[in-house]
Amino acid sequence: MQERRGHAPSPTRAPPNADDIRAQLARILSSEEFPQVGRSVSFLVYVTEEALAGRSDRIKGYSIAIEVFKRPEGFTQDDPVVRIEAGRLRRALERYYLVAGQDDPVRIEIPKGGYAPSFTWRASADSAGSNEKPSVNASGWRFFLSVRSIVPMAVGAALAIGVVTMGLVLSAHITVQPKSSPAIDGPTLVIAPFVSFRNDPQAALYATGLTEELLTALPRFKEIKVFGRETSKSLPPETEAALVRDELGARFLLKGAVRVSGNAVRVTARLLDTDTNEILWSQTYDDKIQTRDMFAIQSDVANKVATAVAQPYGIIARAIVAKPPPSDLGSYGCTLPFYAYRAELSAIRHAEVRECLESAVARFPTFATAWAMLSIIYLDEDRFKFNPSNDASSPLDRSLQAARRAVQLDPGNARAQQALMTALFFMQNVPEALRVGEQALLTTPNDTELLGEFGTRVAMSGAWQRGAELLDQAIALNPGGGGYYHGTRALAAYMLHDDKTAVIEIRQADLQKFPLFHAVAAIIYADAGMMEDARREAARFNEMRPDFIRNIVAELRSRNIQPDDRARMITDIRKAGLPAEDEVRSTMLAPTDGSVEVWPR
């Protein structure tokens, strides 16, 4: 990093004094890049003040457990709470200095091997600049922080409140320039080590392997934050939900057990809400060692658990919707409305989500998932004619640009790959779109949002049978997913001349606020001979999208529908009572008002 104003730090400079250190502590605690959950704030304040008081040699795991975590005097070192939180605090400080604190004059660290902090001048801060007092009332902070010496650790609770108000003052003097994707500020999950029944060595081996597989499978879902291996391994086997809530600030705990009896393997898994200790979900998986090896069983179970728990419409998402946190969710606050919009596909929700996501990427420009969702929202301006903006660039161009930004920021992000695939598809680059989808599915095979979207693209490019199979997988993995899974599956069944399935699936889709749902319902009912239903749906569609029919050929082409399939759809929409021109006649007419749309896009 370059030296500011060209001065190098003096090698003989005195170490930071107490005022320098307390001012730096104020900067850290007021930053949005430093977590205000768990006990990181209390931990950092305690060890800093102890060190400034000349008591570094007394900063031990035992004293921290008593003073910060309020463990009873009979506390034993078997409790891993201090080790867990110390690791979390080290990572939080490291992130702070990488993102918000790049130009701060003083560095506060908790060196590994102990808990006493170190205070050093930053190499990037010049002598003159570092000696300048920050525009913070340091003596006020000193008084505030030293309250802990009068009322032991009362600051642990008060500081979190004080930081909010002091942050208004500090924000005028601290510039935050994020350089990497921020951690999702939504639901957090801890995976406790799976245990074995009866301390069986073989079952213990399976349990260890399964825990590792879960630690690999769950972080692929970017809408949740999963604590890492170090945290998981440091937890006792029978971790209590209250410990996870109080010491790690995590909302959800996944735990389970493995039993081996002869050739039979049984895995039980359950997800708990740490706020209430309620079991939100539980499942039992049975398998046979003689038919499949240990690694295959572990991988299969881990993928099934991860899909049920963490997918966009899964157990955690439903729990958050049912009981949202009381605090502002920040960037994560747009993701739940995004999926609610995808489940409903209405113009009103589209406008709300677009505004939220545009605000999110302005505040967090490196948040890949928000860029990916925004790409899909921009695409819907074009393909669904939802809320066209006054932007000079076309919705398709903005969609592709946002998708590429998301992939650049996080190449492994399933939502980013989904957005890029879909944008490329509607830019008429079908081979590249399907290549991106295939590759993304290899990386994240159980993300049903990606799987359903890829199945839709495959089907609409003409491979209706394979598309139907992919959509069946998405529906099986995620029965509570968006209605558009069923809507696209209904269209695939129609194209495959499976009238019975087409009717069943279109009724399950039930997207009443989505105009193109009614168009697909009309052609399905017409093909099945259900003419009253067909005419009703066709009339409803024409009311909602009166501009559609005169451009039907162009719209079907824009979605890469093949010529024979286009002809069949036009025939059936005419049966349903709408005056759609066939393809030959439409080529003789010159449209003058642009293109419209056919569902599903």
C-alpha positions as CSV (number, residue, x, y, z in Angstrom):
1,M,0.0,0.0,0.0
2,Q,1.4,3.4,-0.8
3,E,2.5,5.8,2.0
4,R,0.2,8.7,2.4
5,R,1.9,12.1,1.5
6,G,5.1,10.2,0.8
7,H,6.4,9.8,4.3
8,A,7.7,6.5,5.8
9,P,6.9,5.7,9.4
10,S,9.7,6.5,11.8
11,P,11.6,3.4,13.1
12,T,12.1,5.1,16.5
13,R,8.5,6.1,17.0
14,A,7.0,5.4,20.4
15,P,4.3,2.7,20.6
16,P,0.6,3.9,20.5
17,N,-0.4,5.4,23.8
18,A,-3.7,4.8,25.7
19,D,-5.5,7.6,23.9
20,D,-4.4,6.4,20.5
21,I,-5.5,2.8,21.3
22,R,-8.9,3.9,22.7
23,A,-9.6,6.1,19.7
24,Q,-8.8,3.1,17.4
25,L,-11.1,0.9,19.5
26,A,-13.8,3.5,18.9
27,R,-13.3,3.4,15.1
28,I,-13.5,-0.4,15.1
29,L,-16.6,-0.7,17.3
30,S,-18.5,2.0,15.3
31,S,-17.8,0.3,11.9
32,E,-20.5,-1.6,10.1
33,E,-17.8,-4.0,9.1
34,F,-17.3,-5.1,12.8
35,P,-20.0,-7.6,14.0
36,Q,-22.4,-6.4,16.7
37,V,-23.7,-10.0,17.3
38,G,-22.3,-12.5,19.8
39,R,-19.7,-11.2,22.3
40,S,-17.1,-9.8,20.0
41,V,-17.7,-6.3,21.3
42,S,-17.4,-7.2,25.0
43,F,-14.5,-9.5,24.4
44,L,-12.5,-6.8,22.6
45,V,-13.3,-4.1,25.1
46,Y,-12.3,-6.3,28.0
47,V,-8.9,-7.5,26.8
48,T,-8.0,-3.9,25.6
49,E,-8.8,-2.3,28.9
50,E,-7.1,-5.0,30.8
51,A,-3.9,-4.5,28.7
52,L,-4.1,-0.7,29.1
53,A,-4.4,-1.2,32.9
54,G,-1.1,-3.2,32.8
55,R,-2.8,-6.6,33.5
56,S,-2.0,-8.4,30.2
57,D,-0.5,-11.3,32.2
58,R,-3.9,-11.9,33.7
59,I,-5.8,-12.2,30.4
60,K,-6.5,-15.9,30.4
61,G,-9.2,-18.1,29.1
62,Y,-10.6,-18.5,32.7
63,S,-10.8,-14.8,33.4
64,I,-12.4,-14.0,30.1
65,A,-15.0,-16.8,30.7
66,I,-15.8,-15.3,34.1
67,E,-15.8,-11.6,33.2
68,V,-17.1,-11.6,29.6
69,F,-19.2,-14.7,29.3
70,K,-20.4,-14.8,32.9
71,R,-19.5,-18.4,33.5
72,P,-19.8,-19.5,37.2
73,E,-16.7,-19.8,39.3
74,G,-16.8,-23.5,38.8
75,F,-16.1,-23.0,35.1
76,T,-13.9,-25.7,33.5
77,Q,-11.6,-25.4,30.5
78,D,-13.7,-28.1,28.7
79,D,-16.1,-25.3,27.8
80,P,-14.8,-24.1,24.4
81,V,-16.6,-20.7,24.4
82,V,-13.5,-18.6,24.8
83,R,-11.6,-20.4,22.1
84,I,-14.6,-20.1,19.7
85,E,-15.1,-16.4,20.3
86,A,-11.4,-15.6,20.2
87,G,-11.2,-17.2,16.7
88,R,-14.3,-15.3,15.7
89,L,-12.8,-12.0,17.0
90,R,-9.5,-12.6,15.2
91,R,-11.4,-13.1,11.9
92,A,-13.6,-10.0,12.5
93,L,-10.5,-7.8,13.2
94,E,-8.7,-9.2,10.1
95,R,-11.8,-8.4,8.0
96,Y,-12.1,-5.0,9.5
97,Y,-8.5,-4.0,8.6
98,L,-8.9,-5.5,5.1
99,V,-12.1,-3.5,4.4
100,A,-12.9,-0.5,6.5
101,G,-9.6,0.0,8.4
102,Q,-7.1,0.0,5.6
103,D,-5.9,3.5,6.5
104,D,-6.3,3.4,10.3
105,P,-3.2,4.5,12.2
106,V,-3.3,1.8,14.9
107,R,-3.7,-2.0,14.5
108,I,-5.3,-4.0,17.3
109,E,-4.8,-7.8,17.1
110,I,-5.3,-10.8,19.3
111,P,-2.2,-13.0,18.4
112,K,-2.7,-16.7,18.3
113,G,-1.6,-18.7,21.3
114,G,-3.1,-16.3,23.8
115,Y,-5.8,-13.7,24.4
116,A,-3.7,-10.5,25.3
117,P,-4.0,-7.9,22.5
118,S,-1.1,-6.2,20.7
119,F,-1.1,-2.6,19.6
120,T,1.1,-1.4,16.8
121,W,1.3,1.5,14.3
122,R,0.2,0.7,10.8
123,A,3.0,0.7,8.3
124,S,0.8,2.7,5.9
125,A,0.3,5.6,8.3
126,D,2.9,8.4,8.3
127,S,4.2,9.9,11.4
128,A,2.5,13.2,11.1
129,G,-0.8,11.8,10.1
130,S,-0.8,9.2,12.9
131,N,0.0,11.8,15.6
132,E,-3.1,13.7,14.6
133,K,-5.9,13.1,17.0
134,P,-9.0,11.7,15.2
135,S,-12.2,13.8,15.2
136,V,-13.6,11.8,18.1
137,N,-14.0,12.8,21.6
138,A,-11.4,10.4,22.9
139,S,-11.8,11.4,26.5
140,G,-15.5,10.7,26.3
141,W,-14.8,7.2,24.9
142,R,-12.2,6.7,27.6
143,F,-14.8,7.5,30.2
144,F,-17.4,5.3,28.5
145,L,-15.1,2.4,28.1
146,S,-13.6,2.6,31.6
147,V,-17.0,2.2,33.2
148,R,-16.3,-1.5,33.2
149,S,-13.7,-1.0,35.9
150,I,-16.5,0.4,38.2
151,V,-19.3,-2.0,37.2
152,P,-17.6,-5.1,35.8
153,M,-18.4,-5.6,32.2
154,A,-21.6,-3.6,32.2
155,V,-20.2,-2.1,29.0
156,G,-20.8,-5.4,27.2
157,A,-24.5,-4.5,26.9
158,A,-24.2,-0.7,27.0
159,L,-21.5,-0.4,24.4
160,A,-23.7,-2.0,21.7
161,I,-26.2,0.8,22.2
162,G,-23.6,3.5,22.5
163,V,-21.9,2.4,19.3
164,V,-25.1,3.1,17.3
165,T,-25.2,6.7,18.4
166,M,-21.5,7.3,18.3
167,G,-21.4,5.8,14.8
168,L,-23.3,8.8,13.5
169,V,-20.4,11.0,14.7
170,L,-17.7,8.7,13.5
171,S,-19.2,8.1,10.1
172,A,-18.3,11.6,9.1
173,H,-14.6,10.8,9.7
174,I,-14.3,7.2,8.5
175,T,-14.6,6.2,4.9
176,V,-15.6,2.6,4.3
177,Q,-14.5,1.2,1.0
178,P,-15.3,-2.5,0.8
179,K,-12.9,-4.6,-1.3
180,S,-14.6,-7.9,-1.1
181,S,-18.1,-9.3,-0.8
182,P,-19.6,-8.6,2.6
183,A,-20.8,-11.4,4.7
184,I,-24.5,-12.0,4.3
185,D,-26.2,-10.2,7.1
186,G,-29.1,-12.7,7.1
187,P,-29.5,-16.1,8.8
188,T,-26.5,-17.8,10.3
189,L,-26.1,-21.5,10.8
190,V,-23.8,-23.6,13.0
191,I,-23.2,-27.2,12.3
192,A,-22.5,-29.2,15.4
193,P,-20.3,-32.3,15.0
194,F,-22.6,-35.3,14.3
195,V,-22.3,-37.9,17.0
196,S,-22.3,-41.7,17.1
197,F,-24.7,-43.9,19.1
198,R,-23.0,-46.0,21.8
199,N,-19.6,-44.6,21.0
200,D,-19.3,-47.1,18.1
201,P,-16.0,-46.6,16.3
202,Q,-17.5,-47.3,12.8
203,A,-20.4,-45.0,13.4
204,A,-18.0,-42.3,14.8
205,L,-16.1,-42.5,11.5
206,Y,-19.3,-42.0,9.5
207,A,-20.3,-39.1,11.7
208,T,-17.0,-37.3,11.2
209,G,-17.2,-37.8,7.5
210,L,-20.8,-36.6,7.3
211,T,-20.0,-33.5,9.3
212,E,-17.2,-32.7,6.8
213,E,-19.5,-33.2,3.9
214,L,-22.1,-30.9,5.4
215,L,-19.5,-28.2,5.9
216,T,-18.8,-28.4,2.2
217,A,-22.4,-28.7,0.9
218,L,-24.1,-26.0,3.0
219,P,-21.8,-23.0,2.2
220,R,-22.7,-23.4,-1.5
221,F,-26.0,-21.8,-0.7
222,K,-25.1,-18.1,-0.7
223,E,-28.2,-16.8,1.0
224,I,-27.1,-18.1,4.4
225,K,-23.9,-17.8,6.4
226,V,-22.4,-21.0,7.7
227,F,-19.8,-21.0,10.4
228,G,-16.6,-22.7,9.4
229,R,-14.8,-25.9,10.3
230,E,-12.8,-24.4,13.1
231,T,-16.0,-23.3,14.9
232,S,-17.8,-26.6,14.2
233,K,-14.9,-28.8,15.4
234,S,-14.5,-26.8,18.6
235,L,-18.1,-27.4,19.7
236,P,-18.9,-30.2,22.2
237,P,-20.9,-33.0,20.6
238,E,-24.1,-32.2,22.5
239,T,-24.0,-28.5,21.9
240,E,-27.0,-26.6,23.3
241,A,-28.9,-24.2,21.2
242,A,-28.6,-21.5,23.9
243,L,-24.8,-21.6,23.7
244,V,-24.9,-21.1,19.9
245,R,-27.3,-18.2,20.3
246,D,-25.5,-16.4,23.1
247,E,-21.9,-17.0,22.2
248,L,-21.9,-17.1,18.4
249,G,-25.0,-15.1,17.7
250,A,-26.3,-17.7,15.2
251,R,-30.0,-18.2,14.6
252,F,-29.9,-21.9,13.5
253,L,-28.1,-25.0,14.7
254,L,-27.9,-28.3,12.7
255,K,-27.0,-31.4,14.6
256,G,-27.5,-35.1,14.3
257,A,-26.3,-38.6,14.9
258,V,-25.2,-41.8,13.1
259,R,-26.0,-45.4,14.0
260,V,-24.5,-48.5,12.4
261,S,-26.0,-51.9,13.0
262,G,-24.6,-54.7,10.8
263,N,-24.9,-53.5,7.2
264,A,-27.5,-50.9,8.1
265,V,-26.7,-47.2,8.5
266,R,-29.1,-44.7,10.0
267,V,-28.5,-40.9,10.0
268,T,-30.8,-38.6,11.9
269,A,-30.6,-34.8,11.4
270,R,-32.5,-31.9,12.9
271,L,-32.5,-28.2,12.6
272,L,-33.1,-26.0,15.7
273,D,-34.1,-22.4,16.1
274,T,-31.7,-21.2,18.8
275,D,-34.1,-18.4,19.8
276,T,-36.7,-20.9,21.0
277,N,-34.9,-24.2,21.0
278,E,-37.7,-25.4,18.7
279,I,-37.0,-28.3,16.3
280,L,-37.9,-26.7,12.9
281,W,-37.1,-29.8,10.9
282,S,-35.9,-33.4,11.4
283,Q,-35.3,-36.3,9.1
284,T,-34.0,-39.9,9.2
285,Y,-32.0,-41.4,6.3
286,D,-31.5,-45.2,6.1
287,D,-28.9,-46.9,3.8
288,K,-27.0,-50.2,3.4
289,I,-23.2,-50.4,3.5
290,Q,-23.3,-53.6,1.4
291,T,-24.9,-51.7,-1.6
292,R,-23.1,-48.4,-1.3
293,D,-19.7,-47.3,0.1
294,M,-19.3,-45.0,3.0
295,F,-18.3,-41.9,0.9
296,A,-21.4,-42.2,-1.4
297,I,-23.7,-42.4,1.6
298,Q,-22.1,-39.4,3.3
299,S,-22.3,-37.3,0.2
300,D,-25.9,-38.3,-0.6
301,V,-27.1,-37.6,2.9
302,A,-25.2,-34.3,3.1
303,N,-26.7,-33.1,-0.2
304,K,-30.2,-34.0,0.9
305,V,-29.9,-32.2,4.2
306,A,-28.3,-29.1,2.6
307,T,-31.1,-28.9,0.0
308,A,-33.9,-29.3,2.5
309,V,-32.4,-26.8,5.0
310,A,-30.7,-24.1,2.9
311,Q,-32.3,-23.8,-0.5
312,P,-34.0,-20.5,-1.3
313,Y,-37.5,-21.9,-0.5
314,G,-36.2,-24.3,2.2
315,I,-36.7,-24.6,6.0
316,I,-34.5,-21.7,7.0
317,A,-36.1,-19.3,4.5
318,R,-39.6,-20.3,5.7
319,A,-38.6,-19.8,9.3
320,I,-37.3,-16.3,8.6
321,V,-40.5,-15.4,6.8
322,A,-42.6,-16.7,9.7
323,K,-40.4,-14.9,12.3
324,P,-38.3,-12.1,10.8
325,P,-35.5,-10.7,13.0
326,P,-36.4,-7.4,14.8
327,S,-33.4,-5.6,13.3
328,D,-32.7,-4.2,9.8
329,L,-31.5,-7.0,7.6
330,G,-29.5,-4.7,5.4
331,S,-28.4,-6.3,2.1
332,Y,-30.1,-9.6,3.0
333,G,-33.4,-7.8,3.4
334,C,-33.8,-7.9,-0.4
335,T,-33.3,-11.6,-0.9
336,L,-36.5,-12.8,0.8
337,P,-38.7,-10.3,-1.2
338,F,-36.9,-11.4,-4.3
339,Y,-38.0,-15.0,-3.8
340,A,-41.5,-13.9,-2.8
341,Y,-41.6,-12.0,-6.1
342,R,-40.4,-15.1,-8.0
343,A,-43.1,-17.2,-6.4
344,E,-45.8,-14.6,-7.4
345,L,-44.4,-12.9,-10.5
346,S,-46.4,-9.7,-10.1
347,A,-45.6,-6.2,-11.4
348,I,-46.1,-4.6,-8.0
349,R,-43.6,-6.9,-6.3
350,H,-41.2,-6.4,-9.2
351,A,-41.0,-2.7,-8.6
352,E,-40.4,-3.1,-4.9
353,V,-37.7,-5.6,-5.3
354,R,-35.9,-3.6,-8.0
355,E,-35.7,-0.6,-5.8
356,C,-34.5,-2.6,-2.8
357,L,-31.8,-4.4,-4.9
358,E,-30.6,-1.2,-6.6
359,S,-30.2,0.3,-3.1
360,A,-28.4,-2.8,-1.9
361,V,-25.7,-2.8,-4.6
362,A,-25.2,0.9,-4.2
363,R,-24.4,0.3,-0.5
364,F,-22.6,-3.0,-1.0
365,P,-21.1,-2.9,-4.5
366,T,-19.3,-6.2,-4.0
367,F,-22.4,-8.2,-3.0
368,A,-22.6,-10.8,-5.8
369,T,-25.9,-12.3,-4.9
370,A,-27.7,-8.9,-5.0
371,W,-26.1,-8.2,-8.5
372,A,-27.4,-11.6,-9.7
373,M,-30.9,-11.0,-8.5
374,L,-30.9,-7.5,-10.0
375,S,-29.9,-9.0,-13.3
376,I,-33.0,-11.2,-13.2
377,I,-35.2,-8.3,-12.2
378,Y,-33.8,-6.2,-15.1
379,L,-34.5,-9.1,-17.5
380,D,-38.1,-9.2,-16.3
381,E,-38.5,-5.6,-17.5
382,D,-38.1,-6.9,-21.0
383,R,-39.6,-10.3,-21.0
384,F,-42.5,-9.7,-18.8
385,K,-42.9,-5.9,-19.6
386,F,-42.8,-5.2,-15.8
387,N,-42.2,-1.6,-14.9
388,P,-40.1,-0.4,-17.8
389,S,-37.5,2.2,-16.5
390,N,-36.3,5.4,-18.1
391,D,-32.7,4.1,-18.3
392,A,-30.9,4.9,-21.5
393,S,-29.6,1.3,-21.9
394,S,-31.9,-1.6,-22.7
395,P,-33.1,-4.0,-19.9
396,L,-31.3,-6.9,-21.6
397,D,-28.0,-5.0,-21.7
398,R,-28.4,-4.0,-18.0
399,S,-29.3,-7.6,-17.2
400,L,-26.2,-9.1,-18.9
401,Q,-23.9,-6.4,-17.3
402,A,-25.3,-7.1,-13.8
403,A,-24.9,-10.9,-14.3
404,R,-21.3,-10.5,-15.5
405,R,-20.6,-8.3,-12.5
406,A,-22.0,-11.0,-10.1
407,V,-19.9,-13.8,-11.7
408,Q,-16.8,-11.6,-11.6
409,L,-17.3,-11.0,-7.9
410,D,-18.1,-14.6,-7.0
411,P,-17.5,-17.1,-9.8
412,G,-18.9,-20.0,-7.7
413,N,-22.2,-18.2,-6.8
414,A,-25.1,-20.3,-8.1
415,R,-27.4,-17.2,-8.4
416,A,-24.8,-15.4,-10.4
417,Q,-24.4,-18.3,-12.8
418,Q,-28.2,-18.6,-13.1
419,A,-28.4,-14.9,-13.9
420,L,-25.7,-15.1,-16.6
421,M,-27.3,-18.2,-18.1
422,T,-30.7,-16.6,-18.4
423,A,-29.4,-13.3,-19.7
424,L,-27.3,-15.0,-22.4
425,F,-30.4,-17.1,-23.4
426,F,-32.5,-14.0,-24.0
427,M,-29.6,-12.3,-25.9
428,Q,-30.0,-15.3,-28.3
429,N,-26.7,-16.9,-27.3
430,V,-28.3,-20.3,-26.5
431,P,-25.3,-22.6,-26.8
432,E,-23.3,-20.4,-24.4
433,A,-26.3,-20.0,-22.0
434,L,-26.7,-23.8,-21.8
435,R,-23.0,-24.3,-21.3
436,V,-23.0,-21.9,-18.3
437,G,-26.0,-23.7,-16.9
438,E,-24.4,-27.2,-17.3
439,Q,-21.3,-26.0,-15.5
440,A,-23.2,-24.3,-12.7
441,L,-25.2,-27.5,-12.1
442,L,-22.0,-29.5,-11.7
443,T,-20.9,-27.2,-9.0
444,T,-24.3,-26.8,-7.2
445,P,-26.5,-29.7,-8.2
446,N,-29.0,-29.3,-5.4
447,D,-29.8,-25.6,-5.8
448,T,-33.4,-26.0,-7.0
449,E,-33.7,-22.4,-8.1
450,L,-30.8,-23.0,-10.5
451,L,-32.1,-26.4,-11.4
452,G,-35.6,-25.2,-12.2
453,E,-34.3,-22.3,-14.3
454,F,-31.9,-24.5,-16.2
455,G,-34.6,-27.0,-16.9
456,T,-36.8,-24.2,-18.3
457,R,-34.0,-23.0,-20.6
458,V,-33.3,-26.5,-21.8
459,A,-37.0,-27.2,-22.5
460,M,-37.7,-23.9,-24.3
461,S,-34.7,-24.4,-26.6
462,G,-36.5,-27.5,-27.9
463,A,-35.3,-30.4,-25.6
464,W,-38.6,-30.7,-23.9
465,Q,-38.1,-34.2,-22.6
466,R,-34.8,-33.4,-20.8
467,G,-36.2,-30.1,-19.6
468,A,-39.2,-31.9,-18.1
469,E,-36.9,-34.4,-16.3
470,L,-34.8,-31.5,-14.8
471,L,-38.0,-29.7,-13.7
472,D,-39.2,-32.9,-12.1
473,Q,-36.0,-33.1,-10.1
474,A,-36.5,-29.5,-9.0
475,I,-40.0,-30.1,-7.9
476,A,-39.1,-33.3,-6.1
477,L,-36.3,-31.6,-4.2
478,N,-38.4,-28.5,-3.5
479,P,-42.2,-29.2,-3.3
480,G,-42.8,-25.8,-1.8
481,G,-40.9,-23.9,-4.5
482,G,-42.2,-21.2,-6.8
483,G,-45.3,-21.9,-9.0
484,Y,-43.3,-21.2,-12.1
485,Y,-41.6,-24.7,-11.7
486,H,-45.1,-26.2,-12.3
487,G,-46.0,-23.7,-15.0
488,T,-42.9,-24.6,-17.1
489,R,-43.4,-28.3,-16.4
490,A,-47.0,-27.9,-17.6
491,L,-45.8,-26.3,-20.9
492,A,-43.3,-29.2,-21.3
493,A,-46.0,-31.7,-20.8
494,Y,-48.1,-29.9,-23.4
495,M,-45.3,-30.1,-25.9
496,L,-44.8,-33.8,-25.1
497,H,-48.5,-34.4,-25.8
498,D,-49.2,-35.4,-22.2
499,D,-52.5,-33.6,-21.7
500,K,-53.2,-35.1,-18.3
501,T,-49.9,-34.0,-16.7
502,A,-50.1,-30.6,-18.4
503,V,-53.5,-29.9,-16.8
504,I,-52.4,-31.1,-13.4
505,E,-49.3,-29.0,-13.4
506,I,-50.9,-25.8,-14.7
507,R,-53.4,-26.0,-11.9
508,Q,-50.6,-26.4,-9.4
509,A,-48.8,-23.4,-10.8
510,D,-51.7,-21.0,-10.0
511,L,-49.9,-17.8,-10.8
512,Q,-53.0,-15.6,-11.0
513,K,-51.2,-12.3,-11.0
514,F,-48.8,-13.3,-13.8
515,P,-50.4,-12.6,-17.2
516,L,-48.5,-15.2,-19.2
517,F,-49.7,-18.0,-16.8
518,H,-53.1,-17.4,-18.3
519,A,-51.8,-17.7,-21.9
520,V,-50.2,-21.1,-21.2
521,A,-53.3,-22.3,-19.3
522,A,-55.4,-21.3,-22.4
523,I,-53.4,-23.4,-24.9
524,I,-53.2,-26.4,-22.5
525,Y,-57.0,-26.3,-21.9
526,A,-57.6,-25.9,-25.6
527,D,-55.4,-28.8,-26.5
528,A,-57.2,-30.9,-23.9
529,G,-60.6,-30.0,-25.3
530,M,-61.6,-28.0,-22.1
531,M,-62.9,-25.1,-24.2
532,E,-64.8,-23.3,-21.5
533,D,-61.6,-23.1,-19.4
534,A,-59.5,-22.3,-22.4
535,R,-61.7,-19.3,-23.4
536,R,-61.8,-18.0,-19.8
537,E,-58.0,-18.1,-19.5
538,A,-57.6,-16.5,-22.9
539,A,-59.9,-13.7,-22.1
540,R,-58.2,-13.0,-18.8
541,F,-54.8,-13.0,-20.5
542,N,-56.0,-10.5,-23.2
543,E,-57.3,-8.2,-20.4
544,M,-53.9,-8.2,-18.7
545,R,-51.7,-8.1,-21.8
546,P,-53.7,-6.6,-24.8
547,D,-50.5,-5.9,-26.7
548,F,-49.4,-9.5,-26.8
549,I,-51.3,-11.3,-29.5
550,R,-50.3,-9.0,-32.4
551,N,-46.6,-9.8,-31.8
552,I,-46.9,-13.4,-30.8
553,V,-44.5,-14.7,-33.4
554,A,-41.7,-12.3,-32.5
555,E,-42.2,-13.1,-28.9
556,L,-42.0,-16.8,-29.4
557,R,-38.8,-16.4,-31.4
558,S,-37.3,-14.2,-28.7
559,R,-37.7,-17.1,-26.4
560,N,-36.0,-19.5,-28.8
561,I,-39.2,-21.6,-29.3
562,Q,-38.7,-23.8,-32.4
563,P,-40.8,-23.2,-35.5
564,D,-43.0,-26.4,-35.2
565,D,-43.6,-25.6,-31.5
566,R,-44.5,-22.0,-32.3
567,A,-47.0,-23.1,-34.9
568,R,-48.7,-25.5,-32.4
569,M,-48.9,-22.8,-29.7
570,I,-50.4,-20.3,-32.2
571,T,-53.0,-22.8,-33.4
572,D,-54.2,-23.5,-29.8
573,I,-54.3,-19.9,-28.7
574,R,-56.5,-19.2,-31.7
575,K,-58.7,-22.2,-30.6
576,A,-59.1,-20.5,-27.3
577,G,-60.6,-17.4,-29.0
578,L,-57.7,-15.0,-29.5
579,P,-57.0,-13.7,-33.1
580,A,-53.3,-14.7,-33.3
581,E,-51.8,-14.5,-36.8
582,D,-50.0,-17.6,-38.0
583,E,-46.3,-17.4,-38.8
584,V,-46.6,-17.1,-42.6
585,R,-49.2,-14.3,-42.4
586,S,-47.2,-12.5,-39.6
587,T,-44.1,-12.2,-41.8
588,M,-46.2,-10.3,-44.4
589,L,-47.2,-7.7,-41.7
590,A,-44.7,-5.2,-40.4
591,P,-45.0,-4.7,-36.7
592,T,-44.7,-1.1,-35.7
593,D,-44.7,-1.2,-31.9
594,G,-41.9,-3.5,-30.8
595,S,-42.2,-7.0,-29.4
596,V,-44.3,-8.5,-26.6
597,E,-43.9,-11.6,-24.7
598,V,-44.8,-15.3,-24.2
599,W,-44.5,-17.2,-21.0
600,P,-42.5,-18.6,-19.4
601,R,-39.3,-16.6,-19.9
